[in-house]
Amino acid sequence: MKPFRATSAGVVAKFDHTDARLLANLATQVAGLLAERDEHDRDPALTRLLPDAYRDSDENAAEFRRFTEEELADDKIRSALGMAQLLEPDVGAEATVHVTLDPSEALDWMRSLTDIRLAIAARLGIVDDTSPISVDDESRYTLAIYNWLGQLQYSLVKAVDR
C-alpha cells in the first residue's frame, strides 16, 4: 500500500490486491455487524461503535438510542460498504487498486477506518493507550492489522489536511 496523498484529482492511494481485499473484508464485516446488531445485543464491538449517549441514565440512553441508532448505523454501513466497493480491483485478482477520494468520500473513509479500528480494539480489549494487551499468536496478527489501519488513517488525515 502506498499511503494517501493529496493531488489535484483528490486524495489518492494505491493498494496491492492483498491489502485491498483485507480492508474491503474488514469494512464488510463491520457493516454486517452493524446490520445484524439486534442479534449481538451485548457485543463489545457494537458497544464501541454505537455507545450510549447517557451513561448515567439507562432511560435517557434508551430514548436517545431509539431516535438515533438506526440512522447512525445505516450511515456507518453505507460508508463501510462504499469503502469496500472502491477497493474492488478494476482488472484481474492480482491488480493494484487505485483509490481516488473526493472530500466527502475521504470523510466517509476516515469514519469507516475509525469504526473498523474501534471494532478491532474491542476484540483485543484495547480501551485506551494504556490498556494492557495479552498477545498470543492470533492477537499478534490482529494487533498488526490494527496498527496498519492506524497508519493508513493517519496518512489519509494528513492528505486531507493539506
N, C-alpha and C positions, 0 to 999 in steps of 0.2 A: 504494500500500500504506500502510495506517495501521499503525504499529508495534504490537507486542504490548503489552497492558496487563492488569493483574490486575483481575478482577471477582469477584463472589460466585459466578458461574457457572463460573469457571475463568479461564484465560489466553486472551484473545481478540485477534484481529486481523482486519482486512479487507484483501482483496487485490482489485485490479481484475483483470479476466479475463486481461489480458496477463501480469501478474506471476504470477498463479496458474498459468497454462499453462507459463510459463518454469520456475518452481520445480518443478512436477509433472514436467516433461520432464527436468530435471536429476536429480531423485530417481530417476526411472525408468531413466535412463542409468546411474547409479551402481549400481542394483540389477542391471541387465543385465550390467555389467562384472563385478560380483561373482559373478553366476550362471554366467558363462562364463569364470571365472578360469583354468581349465585351458588355454584357447586363447590366453591372454595371459600366458604364463609370465614374461616379463621386463618387463611393462608397469610404468613408474614409478608410475602411479596406484595399481595394486594393491600395489606395494611400500609405498606410504604408507598404504593402507587396511588392509593385513594385514602389518605389519612383523615381522621376525624378533625373537623374544624373546631370543635369544642371539646377539649379533653377533660374539662371539669364538669361536664353535664351530658350524660348519656341521652337525655331527652332532646336537648338542643342539637347535639351531634346527629341524632337520628332524623330530626326535622330538616336540618341543613342538607344531609345526605339525600333525603327524599327529593329535594328540589334541584340538586346539582349533580349527583353521581352519574346519572345516565348520560347527560351531555358531556361531562368531563371524560368519562370512559370512552364514549364514542369519538371524541376528538383525539384521544390518545391512540385508539385503534386505527383511526384514519391516518394519522401521522406515521404510525409504525408500518402499516401496510403500504403507504406511499413510499416509505424508505425501502421496503423490500422490493417493491416494483421497480424502483430506479436502479436497483442492484442486479437486475437481470441482465446477463450479457447479451449484446446485440448479435454476436456471431458465436457459434460453437461453444462447447462446455469449457474450453481452456482459454477463452478470450479474456483480455483485460477489460475491466468495466470502467468506463469513463463516466463520472458523475459531474453534472453542472447544475448548481442550485441557484435559483433566484432568491431574493431576500426572504420571501415567505417560506419557500422550501427549506432554506437554511435554518430558519427559526423552528420549523417542524422537526428537522433533523436534530437540532440541539435538544428539543424536548424529548424526542424518542431515545436519543443516546442517554439522557438523564434517566428515563424510565427503565431502559434496559439495565443500566448500572444500578439503579435502586433495587430492581428485582434480584440481580445477582448478589448485591450486598446483603439483602435479606436472607438469601440462601446460605451465604458464607458467615452470617452473624455479625457483619460489619454495621455498627451503629454510628460511629464517628471515627475520626483519625486515630483515636487512642484504643479502639477496640482490639482486644487480643484475638488472633485468628489461629485456630487449630488447623495446621496444614498437613494433610495427608496427600497421597499421590493424586487423587481425584480433585481435591480442592486446590492443589497447586496449579493445575491446568486452568481451573475456573478463575483463580486469582490472577493468572497471567492474562486471561481474556478481559477481566475487569480492568486491569491496568492498561491494556492495549486500548480499550474503549475510552479510557480517560485521556490517553494521549491523542486519540482521534478527535475527541470532543474539544480538547484544548486547541488543536490545530484549526478546527472549524471556528471556534470563538475568535481566535487570533485573526483568521482570514476575514471574518465578517467585520471585525473591529477596524479594519484598515480603510 
